[in-house]
Amino acid sequence: MKMLADAGKNPQEKGNQKVAKRATTMLKGIIVGLPTAATLFEAWNKVQPLITKLFGL
């Protein structure tokens, strides 16, 4: 999350887009792997498109 927050300060910078893409991939992997995280997974499905839109991914 910190990586995304730092990258969000200047989302159009190419290096930040790479960081954001890597961070969202890692977060998705963590969330999907949690068996009792239905609520967290639903929240991720709402937040993830906003993050990717911010960084133009």
C-alpha positions in Angstrom: 0.0 0.0 0.0 2.9 2.4 0.8 4.3 1.8 -2.7 1.0 2.7 -4.2 0.6 5.8 -2.0 4.1 7.0 -2.9 3.6 6.3 -6.6 0.2 8.1 -6.5 1.9 11.4 -5.8 3.0 11.5 -9.5 1.0 8.7 -11.3 1.9 9.7 -14.8 5.7 9.1 -14.2 6.6 6.0 -16.1 8.6 4.5 -13.1 5.6 5.0 -10.9 3.3 3.2 -13.3 5.7 0.2 -13.2 5.7 0.3 -9.3 1.9 0.6 -9.3 1.5 -2.4 -11.6 3.8 -4.5 -9.6 2.1 -3.5 -6.3 -1.4 -4.2 -7.6 -0.3 -7.6 -8.9 1.2 -8.5 -5.5 -1.8 -7.3 -3.6 -4.1 -9.3 -5.9 -2.0 -12.4 -5.3 -2.2 -11.9 -1.5 -5.9 -11.3 -1.4 -6.9 -14.1 -3.8 -4.8 -16.5 -1.7 -6.8 -15.8 1.5 -9.6 -18.4 1.9 -11.8 -16.4 4.3 -11.3 -13.0 2.7 -14.5 -12.7 0.7 -15.2 -9.3 2.1 -11.6 -8.2 1.4 -11.8 -9.6 -2.1 -15.0 -7.7 -2.8 -13.4 -4.5 -1.6 -10.3 -5.2 -3.8 -12.6 -5.6 -6.8 -14.0 -2.1 -6.2 -10.6 -0.4 -5.5 -8.4 -2.1 -8.1 -10.0 -0.5 -11.2 -9.6 2.9 -9.6 -5.9 2.3 -8.9 -5.3 1.0 -12.5 -7.2 4.0 -13.9 -5.2 6.4 -11.9 -1.9 5.0 -13.3 -3.3 4.4 -16.8 -2.6 0.7 -16.6 
